[in-house]
Amino acid sequence: MKALLRIALFLFSIVSFAQTIKLDGLITDSKNAGLEMANVMAVNKSTKAMDGYAITNDKGKFSLNLKPNTTYIIKVSFLGMQNKEVEVTTATTNLVKNIALDAGGIELDGVEIVREMPVSIKGDTIVYNADSFKSGTERKLEDVLKKLPGVEVNADGEIEVEGKKVTKLMVEGKDFFDGDTKLGVKNIPADAIDKIQVLRNYNENSILKGVENNQDNIGMNIKLKSGKKNFWFGDVNAGVGVAHKESRYVINPKLFYYNPKYSVNLISNFNNIGELPLTIQDYFKFTGGFRGLSAKGGSSFNVSSNDLGIALARNNRAKEIDTKFGATNFSYNVNKAWSFSGFGIVSSSITDLETISQNNILKPNSSEVASTENRKEVAHQTSNLGLFKLSTTYKPSTNFQLDYDVLTKLSKQDENTSLLRESIVQNISATESIATLKKQDPISVNQNLSAYFTLNEKNVFAVEMQSLYQEEDPFYNANLQSRPFTLSGYQPGQNRNDINQTRFVKTNKLDAKLDYYYMLTPKSNINLTLGNTYSYQNFNSSIFQLLDNGTINDLNASENTNDVDYRFNDVFLGLHYKILTGKFTFTPGVSLHSYNMTNAQLGTEFSQKFFRALPDFVAIYQIKKAETLTYNFSYTNNFTDINKLVEGYVFSNYNSLTRGFRALENATAQQHSLRYFKYNMFNMENITAFVNYTKTVDAIKTDATFDGVNQTSVPFNSPFADETISGRASYGRSFLKNYKASFDTNLNWSKFNNKQNNVTIANESFTQSYTLRASTNYKSLPNLEVGYNIVINDYNNNTFYTDRPFAKLDYYFLDSFSFVAEYEFYHYYNNDKTVNNEYDFLNASLIYQKKNSKLEYKISGTNLLNTTSLNDDSFSQFATRTSQYTVQPRYLIFSVKYNL
């Protein structure tokens, strides 16, 4: 680590010895008023190279670092003004040069300047010239994005710009796998990228863009180089290698085709090196671009998943992962008014997990341990996932648009687990072996139909409908030595306690909403909303015992079975008023709801009906063009679906038995959020900060009874409020074109109220994360990124720490070689050091590719230090859990890639 820090200090000190002079000045109009966000570029007259660029601040000021004793052509452009070129010769002292522009700029000239500028702003669009930030080691879109000022990419492939997540990714204006950012950042080749456009205040429906608040919506469009249009491009990559005992392989072809009429993307990946193009987490959160229509009205009714809690592995962080993945995405313009698009994704993976964990159940309202469960688990998973979507848009004019989408999700998942557990209750230890089997084959079909119509400049209409059909059939089996629960009809005295559970859950849900917008003035409008959410669900489950002689003992007592129907209906009328006055935008509103809920079980029906008024409010203060302060307030009714209403027992795990309560009421939550954003292109300064506060009354909580380490639970409406405060602040800045630094902090405090063994408890958790990083971006020198991250998780005064310094070195040299190395060091410990572990990961690759050659040769090593395991922790409101799980060993891969 000391060596790495010395290298970092050396690289960052280079700038101190670079001999430069400053050229400062003002860009004004003919009336001497400063022009904010004008583009200023210094072109070396002799070499024709761009030696510096700048964006003016709110007063029109710019600052350039230039070479002494050099003649430059200073090019200036601003939308709506004539471009201007001024010749300046530098000496050895700083200069001041003010430039005034004349009105009447030509649009095409402005575009030409934009193409040369590394960064430029045009209205709500930030344009990055990708080549200005490439050093030669970049292979995918992700590598380029990480070098852009104000842009971050996390480990899950999510892109953040100005502290906001990019919700839509496009290539040449066409959706890339419905805007999924992970597939884009991991697969789009860096050498095909010309421009990266960040679209602030993004709304893909132009009809609603002027009447809705879009300040939190960010889109991104990738512009391709001219040589990549109307031609197939991409690459075919194949590699083989060795690990400790096993052979390794990767086959990863990717093909792309774009022209104005249609586009086709083909991606596949077959490997056993831990690459997961689509994880189970990605599958479950993949919405296909569908929005929750009732969220605007203040109601929250979400259909929860009946998954069995199959263990999820982070990418490249399991003992073994073998993946087969294929995906295709297309778009086709029938004519200017009608277009089709869609995608198909299939993925199959086999995963082996090995985990050692300790689960400490806390005493009520204490940080002391009541009982402990130590586990050593070995799990084998097979997972087959499928996602298919077809979309069509018909827009014959700017006044009418019709959209239809259908998304189908299929999966088949199995998990076999064998574990050895030690239960420690009142200092008495007991050990037993347990085997479990989990299977689930869920299917869902989600459809969307929307129509938007502008009658005239005063009247806008929007009709949106969504339907969801979903079937889930999870099966659970637990084979234990001891009997954890007393169930009616259960036969004791067996050699093994073989418990099985079947479930079938069916959901039909329909959302419909009509919006009418009336423009009072060019800066104000009224929005009337009439909507309805209807859901029908059926939950059917049973438990049976497999006896030693192979016969089945059905536990068909009413407490062990469920056959429940549940209907939910919400009719609402909303009124919102939006007004823009000066630098402020205000949008107050209220929604009136009529709720009707009925569940039928045990031969009877239970119904609830009531009315509720739910207010909301949005205020936006546009301090400057790139500086805003936004306040949001909402009052929502949160409803459970059928899963917490069924009164028969359901196994969620071998040591956890739950049942619902049919008379549960809704929870009411008020949420306040404040967000600040500032992006100063003058010095590439990026500041974001937000804080959210949520208070939930009558929250649906858990009444848990612990018998040693075994838990029986039932939900209830807590009379005490749950509270959550979360916040994030980040500061980033670029220095002297080649340096970038940032600081980021995330804080989350939560207070939860439950019951434990008939005692009302209040648990608190406080999570803190702090990250400091700095990096260089040279064209012909080694580039280094160094950073430090610390995560502090405090669960009822049980505190866990993870210190993580990290570094990345990349170097493009001899016009043919690329070297990239990444290092992470982890120190994981708790407050009393009873848990104390250190481990690190080192990955490196060396690539050889001659200039203009289509062949690339690469040797790469993963987990070169051969780390065997890593640590994690979590909090369940009743217990703390620490885990250590085995990861893939060191392996080396030699691969060849052919670029089309």
N, C-alpha and C positions, 0 to 999 in steps of 0.2 A: 504493500500500500504506500509506503514512503516513497518508493521509486516512482509510482504513478503520480503522486502529488508533486514530486520534483519536475516530472515531465510537464505536468499541467502548468506549474508556475513558469517554466521556461517558455512554453507556447504562448501563454497570456502576456508574458513580458516582452515578446517580440515587438508588439505595437509601440512600446516605449521608445524603441530605437529607430522606428520608421520615420524618416524625415518627411514631414508633410506641412503644408500651410493651409489655413482656412480661408475660404471664400464665403463671406456672409452677405446677405442682402434682403431686399424686400421685393415681392412681386405684387404689383398694384394694377388697378384699372386706370383709365385715363383721368379719373377724378382723385387719384392717389389713395383709393380705398384698398386695403390689403385683400388679396385673394386667397382664401383658404383652400388647401388641397390642390394647388397648382403643381404640375409636374416639372421638375428642373433636372436637367441631365448635362453632365460635362463630358464632351467627346474630345479625346486627344487628337489634335489636328494632324500630327505626323503619323501616329500609329492607327488612327481611326477607332481606337478602343474606347469604351466607356469607362472612365476612371472614377466617376462618382455620380450619385443621383440623390435627389431629395424630394420630399413632399412638404409644401409650406404649411405652417401652423395657422391658427385662427387669425393671426395678425398679418399673414402673408410672408412671414420670415422663413428663410431657408439658410442652410449651412452645409458646405461641401468641404471635404478633406482632399486636397489635390497635391500633385507633385510640384515642387518649386521649379522656376525657370522653364516653364512649359507653356505652350500656346494651346488654348482650349476654345472649342465652339460650345457656348452655353445655349442649350435648346430649352425653350419654355413653352408649355402648352396648358390651356385651361378651357374646359368645355364652354362654348359660347363666345370665346375670344380668339383673335388671330394668333397663330403660332409665331414665335419670335426666336431668332438666333442672334447671339451677341458674341463677338470674339474677345477673349480675355487672355492676357499673358501674365503669368504669375512670376513673382520674384522670390525672395527669401523671407518676406514678411507677409502677414495676413492682409487680405484685401476685403473691401466692401464694394458691392455692386448692386444698385437698385435697378429694376427693369419694369417698365410699364407696358401693358398689353392694350391693344386696340380691340374694340368690339367687332363681332362679325366673324367668329371662327368657322372654319370649314370642318365638318364632321370627319371626313376621310383623313385629313391631316392629323387630327387628334388621335385617330385609331393608329396611325403609323407611329406616333410617339409612344402610345401605349405599348405597342409591340416591342419597343426597344427598352422601355423602363422595367427594371426588376419588379417594382411594385407601383401600382397606380390605383386611383380611386375614381370611379365614374358613377355618380349617384349612389345607389345602395350596393354597388358591386365593387369588390376589391379584386384586382387582377394581378396575379403573380406570374412573372415570366420564369418558367421552371428552370431553363438553362442558366439563369443568373445565380441559382442556388445549388446547382449540381457540382460535385467535385470529381465525379467519375466512378465512385464506388456504389452509387445507387442502383438498385435492381428493380424495385417495386415502387408503386405510388407512395406507400408508407414511408420509404426512405426519403423521398422528396418532401413530403408534408412535414416531417419532423424538423426540417431545416428552415421552414418558413416562419417569419415573425408573426406571433399571435396565433399560431396553429399548434395543436397538440394531438397526439394519437396515443391512446392507452393500450394496455395489453389485450383488451378484448376487441381491438380494431375499431373502436368508436372514435370519431374525429370531433374535436372541440375547437371552435373558433370564438374568440372573445368570451370564453367561459361557457359557451352554449354548444350543445350537441348538434352536429349536422344531421338533420333528419332525412335528407334526400340527396343521393349521389347520382349524378348523371354523367354520361359521356356524349359529347356532341349534342347536348340537349335531350338525349334519350335516357330513360331510367336504366340504371345498371342493376339488374336483379332487384327491381322494385325499390331501388335506392339504398340497398343494404351496403353499409360502409365497410364491413369486415371483408366481404368477398372482393370489394373493390381495392382496398388498400393492400391486400395480400396477393393480388393477382395482376392488376393492370401494370404493364411493363413501364419502367421509368423512361426508357429511351423513346417511347411513343408520345410522351406528354410535351405539349407546347406551352399551354397556358392553364392556370388553375384559377377559376372564377369562384369567389365566395359571394353568395347571393344573400344579402341581409334582408330582413323583413319579407321573407320568401313566402309566396302563396302560389301553388301551381294552378290555381283557378283565378284567372285574371278578372273575372266578373266580380268576385268577392274581395279582391285585393284592396280596393279603396274603402270598403265599409267595415272590415274586420281589423282587429289589432293583431298584427303579425310580428311584433317586435322580438318575440322569442324564437321565431322560425328562421333557421339557417339552412340554405341549400348550397350545393357545390357542384360545379360543372367542369368537366375536364375537356379541354380543347386539344385535339390531336395535331401532330405535325402533318404538314401537307402530304408527305410521302406515305402516311399511314391511312389516308382516306382513299376509298375505292379500291383498296388492296387488302388481301388477307395479311395480318401481321400477328405476332405472338412468338412463342417459343415451345420447343419440345425438350424436356429435361429428363434425363435418366441417370441413376447412380446406383452403385453398389458399395458395400463396406462391411466392416466387422465391428462387433461389440465385444464384451467380455467372453461370451461363449457362443453367441448367436451371430448369424449373418444379417446384414441390413440391406434394405433396398428402398428406392424411391423412383417413381415414374410420374411425371407431372407435365402433360401437354396442355397448352393454353393457346387458343386461336380466337382472333377477333376480326370482325369485318364491319366497316361503317361507310355508308354513303347516305345522301339525303333521303332516299326512299326507304331503306331498310338497314337493319343492323343484326348481327348474329355474334354471340359470345359462347364459346365452348371451353369449359374448364374441367379437368379431371385430375385426380391425385390418388395414387396407390402407394402406400408406404407402411413401414413398421418402425419409423424413427420418431413417432410421437406427434407428427403434424396432424392436427384436426381442423380441416377447413370449416366444418360445421359441427359444433358440440351439441350435446343434449340441451345445454342452457340456451344456445342460439336457437334451437328448434322451438323450444317452448315460448320464447319471447318474440319469435318472428311473427309479426302481425300482418305482414303483407301490405302495409300502408293503410289499414283500416283504422278509422277514428272512432272513439266512443261518442256517440251522438248525444246521449243524455247527460254527459259531463257538463256541458254548457248550462243545463238547467238546474244543476246543483245536486243531482242524485247520483249515487254510485252503487250499481248493482253489477258486480263482476262474477262471472261463472268461474269458480275455482277449479283447479285441476285435481283429479283424483289419482294423481301419480302416487306410487308407493314409496317415494323417497329413495329411489335408486341412486346410489352414491355417484357423485359427479367428480370427474377428474379435470384438473386444469390442463391446458395444453402442455404436452411434454412433461407432465408431472405425475405419471402413473408408472407402475412397475413395468408394464408392457402395453403398447397400443398398436393395433394393426388396423389400418383404415383403407377403405375403398370409397371413392367419392367421384361423382359425376354431376355436372350441371350445365344447362344451356339456357340462354336468355335471347329473346328476339324482339324486334319491333318492326312494324311494317306500316307504311303510309299508303293506304288505298288511293287517296287523293289528298288535296289540301285540307279537307274537312274531316276525313275519317281515318282513324289509325287503330292498329291492333298492337298489343304487346303481351308478353308472358314469359314464364320461366318454368323449368322443371329441375328439381334438385333431388338426388338420391344419395344416401350415405349409409355405409355399413361399417361398423367398427367392432372389434373384439378387444376388450380391456381387462387387464389383470391388476387388481389393487391389493396392497398389503399395508395394513394400518395398525398401529399400536396407539391406543387412546386411553384417557382417564376422564371419567365423568363424575364430578363431585356435586352431589345434591346438597344444597345449602339448607341450613335450618331457617325457619321462618324469621324474616326481618333480621338476618344475621349474615356475616361472612364466614361463619363457622360451618364445617362440613358435617352433615348429618349421616350420610352414607356415601360409599364410593363404589363405582363399577369400573374395573380395569378390563380392557378388551384387547385381544390380538385377533384381527380379522383378516381373512383371505377371501377376496371376492373375484368372481369371474363373470363378466358382462358381455352380452351380445346386444347390439343395438342397430336396428334398421330403420332409417328415417326417410320420409318422402314429403316433398313440398311441391305443389303444382298450382300455378296461377295463370289465368287468362283475363286480359283487360281490353276494353275497347273504349274509345272516345270519339264522339261525333260533335264537331263544332263548325257548323256551316257559316257562322258569322260571329262577330265579336259580342253579339247580344244573346247567344244561346249556346249551351254546352250540355251534352248528355254523356254520362259515364256509367259503365257497368264493369264489375270485377267479380270473379269467383276464385276463392283460394281453398284448396283441399290439402289437409295435413294428415298423413298416415304414419304410423310407427309400430314397431314390434320390438319389445325390449324384454330381456330376461336377465336375471341376476341370481347366481348361486353363491351363497356365502357360508363359510364355516368359521366359527369363532370360538375361542376359549375365553370365558369371562370369569373374573374373580369378583365376588361381591363381598364388601366389607361393611358390616352393619354392627354397630356397638362393639367394635374391635373383634368381631367374630368373622372369620374369613371362610368363604365357601367357593369352590371352583367347579365349573361344569362346562361341557362342550355343547354347542348349539349349532344347528344347521338351518338355514332359511332359504326359501325360494320365492322369487318375485317375478310375476309375468304381467304384462299389460300390452294391449293392442288398441290404443285409442284411435278414433277417426273424427275429424271435424271438417265441416264444409261451411265456409263463410262467404256470403254474397252481399254485394253493395250495388245499389242503383241510385244515381243522383242526377238531377236536372237543375240547371241554372238559367235564369232568363232575365234579361234587362228589358223592361217594357219601354222605358224612356229614361231620361236623365234623372228623373225623380223616383222611379219605382224599380226595385230589384227583388226577384223571387228566387228561392232555393228550396228544392225538395230533396231530402236524403232519406234513404231506407237501407237498413242492414238486417240480414238474417243470419242466424247461427244454428246449425244442426251438429250435435256432438254426441258420440257414444264412447263410453269408457268401460272397460271390463277387467279391472285389476284382480289378480289372483295372488293370495299370500299363503305360504306354508311355513310353519315353524316347528322344528323337531328338537325338543328339549329333554333334559334329564329330569328337571324339577317341574312342578306345575305352578306357573306364576299367578294364576287367577282361579277363583272358584266360579265355575259357570254351571248354570242349571242343566242337569242331564248329563254332565261329564262323568265318565267312568274312570275312577282312579285305579291304581294298582298296576298300571302298564309299565313295561320296561322303559319305553320312551313315550313322551307326551307329544303326539303328532297332531298339531292343530292346523286346520285349514279354513280359509275364508274366501268366498266368491262374492264379487260385487258387479252390479251392472247399473250404470248411471246414464240416463238419456236426457238431453237438453234440447229444447226448441225455444229460440229467443228471437224476437222481432223488435227492432227499433225503427221509428219513423218520426220525421221532423219536417215541419214547414216553416221557413223563415221568410219574413217580408221586411224589406228595408225601404224606408221612405226618406229621401234626402231633403231635409228642411232647408239647408243652405249648402254651399260647396264644402263647408267645414263641419257640418253636423248632420246626424241622421238618427232616426228612430228604428229600432229593430223589434218586431213582434215575432214570437216563436210559439208554435203549437206543436206539441210532441207527445209521443206515447212509447213506453217500454213495456213489452209483454213477454213473460217467460213461463214456460211449462217445463217441469223437471220430474223425473221419476227415479227413485233410488231403491234398488232391490239388493239385499245382501243376506247371506246365511253363513253359519259357522258349523263345521262338522269335525269330528274326531276320527282319525284312522287308528283302529285298534291293532294290537300286536298280531292278531290272527288274520289281518288283512281286510276285515269287514269295516263298514262305515257306521259310525254313530252320529246321526243327525241331531244337532243341538237345536231343536226347532221350537223351544220355548220362546214366547214373544220377546223376551229381553235379549235374545240372541239373533233375532231376525229383523229385517226391515222390508216393508213394501209401502213406500211413501210417495204421494203425489203432492207437488207444490206448485201453486200458481202465484205469480207476482204481476201486478199491473200498476203502472204509474202514468197518469195523464197530467200534463203540465202546460201552463201558459206563462210565457216569459215576456218581459218588457225591458229593453235596454236603450239608453240614450247616450250617444257618443258625440262629443264636441271637441273641436280643436280651437284653442284660444291662445294666441301668442306661442309660447314655447311649451304649453301644457296641452295634454289630451286627457279628457276625463270620460269614463264610461261607467256610470252607475247603472244598476239593474236589479230586478227582483223576479223570482219565478214562483208561481202558485202551483202546488201539487196536490193531487188527489190520489192516495195510495189505497190499494186493496190487495190483501195477501191471504191465501188460504192453503193450509196443509192438511192432507187427509192421511191418517194412519191409525192403526189399532181400532179400526171400525168407527172412528169419529172424525169430525172436521173441526179445525180451529181457525178462526178468521180474525183479521185485524183491518180496520178501516180508519183513516184519519186524513186531515188536510194539514198542509204546512206551507208557510211562506219563507223563501230562502233568498236573502239579499246577496249581492256581490258588487265589487267595485274595483276599477282599474284606473290608476293615475300615472301618466308618463310625463316626465319633465325632460324635454330635449334641450339640455344645457348648451351643447354645441352640436355640430354636425356628427361628430363621432364621440359624443359624451352624453349618456342618458342616465336617468334615475327613474326606476319603475316600482310602483307599489301595487300589490295585488291583495285583495281580501275576498274570501269566499266562505259561505256557510253551506255545508253539505249534509245530506242524509246518507248514511252508509248502511247498506242492507247486506245481510248474509244470504248465501244461496242455500240449497237444500242440505248441504253437508253438515251443517251445525244444527239442523232441526230434527234429524232422525233420532228416535229415542232408543233404538236397539243398539247393542254393543257393536263396535267396529274395532278390529285390530289395526293399529298404525305401526306397531312393531311387536316383537315377541315380549317386550316388557312394558308395553303401553297399550291400554285399552280405553277407548273413548266412547261416549254416547252423546247425543245432542239433547236439546230442550226445545220443544215445539213452540213455546210461548215467548221465545226471544224477541226483543224489540230492536228497532234500528238504533244505531249510534249516530250522534250528531257532532260534527266537527267544525270548528272555525279555524281558518288558516290565514295567516298574515305572512307576506313575503316582501322583502325589499331588495332590489337588485341595482347595483351601480356598475356602469361600464364606461371605460374611456380608452380610446385608441388614438394615440398621437403619432401620426405618420411622420411628423417632423423628426422625431428621434426614435421611431419604432417602439414607442412605449405602449404597453398594453396592461391595463389595470381592470380587474373584474372583482366584484365582491357581492355576495348575497347572503341573506339570513332568512330562514323560514321558521315560523313558530306555529305549531299545531296543538290545539287543545281539543280532546275528544271526550264527550260526556256520554254516559251510558254505553261505553265501549263493551263489545263482546269479549269477555276475558275467560280465563280458565280456573275452574275449581278443581284442584288436583289433590288426590289422596295417595300418599306414598306408603307402600308396605316394603320397607327396605329400599331396594332400587327399582321396584316395580311400581308403575304409575297408572291409576285410574282417574279419568278426568271427565268433566262435564262443563259446557259453557254456561255463562251467566252474564247479565248486564251489570257491570260494576257501577256502584253509586259514586265512586271516586273518579276524578278526571285523569286520563292519561295525558302526558305532555311530552312534546318533542321540540327541541331547538337544534337546528342544523345550520351550519354556515360554511362558507368557503371564501377565501381571499387569495388572489394571485397577482403577482407583479412580474412582468417580463419586459426586457428591453434589449435591443440590438445596439452594438457599439462599433463605430468605425467600419461598418459594412461586414466585417468578418467575425464579429464576436456577438454572442447571445447569452443572456443569463436570465434566470427566473427563480422566483420563490413562490411556493404554493402551500396553503394550509387548508385542511378540512377538519371540522369539528362537528360532533354530533352527541347531544345529551338527550337521554330519554328516561322517562319515569313511567313505570308500568304497575298496575294494580291487579292482583290476583288473589286467590285463596289457596292455602296449602295446609292440608290436614285441619280444616275448619278454622284456620287463623288467617285473618286478612293481612296481606303482605304488600309492601311497596318496594319494588326493586328499581335501582338506577343503574344506567350504564353510560359511560362517557368514553368516546373514541376520539383520538386525536391523531392527525397525520401531518407531518411537516416535510417538505421536499425543497432542497436547494440544489440547483444545477447550473452549470456554465459550459459553453461549447464554442468551438471555433468553426469557421467554414471557409477554408482556403482552397484555392484551385490547384496549387502545386506544392503544398506543404502537408505534412500529416495533420489530421484533424482529430481533436480530442474532446470528448464530453466527460465531465466528472460531476458527481453529485452525491448527495447524502439524503437519506429518507429515514425517518423514525416514526413508528406507529405505536401508540400507547392505547391499550384497551383496558378500561377499568370497569369491572363488573362487581358491584357491591363491595368495593375495596379489595377485590382480587384483581391485581394489576399484572398485565402481561406486556412486555416490551419487545419490539423488533427493530434493531438498528441495522440499516442497510446502506453502506457506502457502495457506489457503483461507478464504473468507468467504461467508456467505449472509445476505441481507437480505429480510425479508418484512414487509409492512405492509398492514393492512386499514383503510381510511379512508373517511369520508363514507358509511358504511353500504352502500356499493355497489362500491367499488373494492378490488382486491387486486393488490399489486405484489410480485413475487418476482424476486430477482437472485442468481445464484450465480457465484462467481469462484474459479478455481484457477490458481496460478502454479507452473510446474515449472522447476527447475534441475537438469539431468542432466549428470553429469561423472564421470570416473574419477580414479584417484589421481594420475596424472601429467598430467592435463588435456589428453591427446591427444584425448579425447572431451569436448566441452563445448558444451552446447546449452541454450537457454532458450526457453520457450514458455508460453502461457497460454490459458485458455478462459473466456469470459464468456457466460452464458445469462441471459435475462431475459424476463419476461412481465408483461403488464398485463391484468387481467380486470375486466370490468364486468358486474355482475348486481344488479338491484334486489332489495330484500328481498321474499321470497315469489314472485319471478318465476321462471318455468320456463326462461327464455332467458338464456344467458350468452354474452358476446362476449369474445374473447381475441385479443390480438396478442402473438406470442412470437418471439424471436430466439435462434438457436442458433449458437455459435461466432462471436459478434459481432465478435471481434477478428480473425477470418479466419485463424486458425492453420492452417498447411498440413500439419504432421506432428508426430508425437511419437516418443519413444524407449522402448526396452525392452532388457532383457538376460537371458541365461539361461546355464546351465552344464550340460554334458553328461557330466561326469566325465573327458572327454578334451580338451575345448575350451571356450572362452568365446565367446559370441555376443552382439553388440550389433546392434540393429535400429532403423531409422527408417522408419516407415510413414505413408503419406499418409492424411489424414482428410477427412471431408466438409467442404466450404467453408461459409462463412456463409450462412444462409438465414433468411428471415422468413416467418411463417405467420399468416394471419388465419383464425380459426375461430369457428364458432358451435356451441353445445351446447344441446340441449333436454333438460331434466330431466323424467323421468316422475314 
